[in-house]
Amino acid sequence: MISSKTAHRLVGYFEEEAVYSYTEYLQGIREGKYENIPAPQIAIDYWHLKKDARLSDVILAVRKDEMNHRDVNHSFSNHLTK
C-alpha cells in the first residue's frame, strides 16, 4: 500500500491536471471552438450560479473546486511524515 503522504501528493497532482484541463476547455469556449451553451439547472443549483449562467460559468466553478482539492491534498501531504 502507498503511504498516506504519497497518496495525497498523487491526488494533488491529479487535481492539478484537472485544473489545467478545465483551463484549456475554457480557452476553447473563449476561442469559439466549443459553444457556450446555457448551464444545466443541476449545475446552477449545485454551484449557486446565476439563472442565466453559461457553460463557461460552470467550468469556472468546477475548476475552482479542483483548485481547492489540489491545495487540500498537497497540504495534507506536506503535513504527513509517512
N, C-alpha and C positions, 0 to 999 in steps of 0.2 A: 504494500500500500504506500502511496505517496504521502509525504508529510503534509500536515495542515498548511504549513508555510508555503510549500511548493504548490499545493493545490490552489490556494488563494492567489498566489502570484500568476499561475497559469490562467485562472479565470479572469484576473485583471487584464491580462494580455488579450484574451478573447474579447473582452468588453472594449478594449482599445481598438481592436479590429472592427467591431460593430460601429463604433463612433466614426471611424474612417469610412466605412461603407455607407452609412447614413449621410455623411457629408458629401460623398460622391453622388448619391441618389438626389440629394437636394440640389446639387450643382446641375444635374441633368434636367431637373424641373426648371431651374432658372434659365438654362440654355435652350429650353423648348424641346428637348429630347423626349420628355415624358409630360403628359397632360397633368395639369394641376387641378385635378377633379375635386368636387366638394368632399369634405371629410365625412366618413360614415358616422352615423349618430352614436354608435358604440364608442368611437374614439372621442367624439365631442364630450360625451358623458364621462368617460373614464379620466380624461386629462383636463376636464373643465375648460374646454376650448369655447371660443365664441360660436354662436349659432351658425355663422357664415364661414366657419373655418374651412380651409382647403387642405389638400394632401400635404403641402409644404408645412403647414402648421402641425400636422400630425407627426411628420418626420422630425421637426424641431423638438417636439415633446418627447418622442421616443429617444432621440439622440441625447437629450438632457438626462433622461433616466439612465441610459447606458453610461454616460459620463459619471453619474453618481455611483453606479455599480462598480465601475472601474476603480474609482477612488477608494471606495469602501474595501474592495478586495486587496488593493495594493497596501492600504493602511493596515488591514489585518495581517498581511504577510510581513510588513515591516515590524510589527509588534510581537510576532511569534518567534520563538527561538528555534523550534524544530519543525 
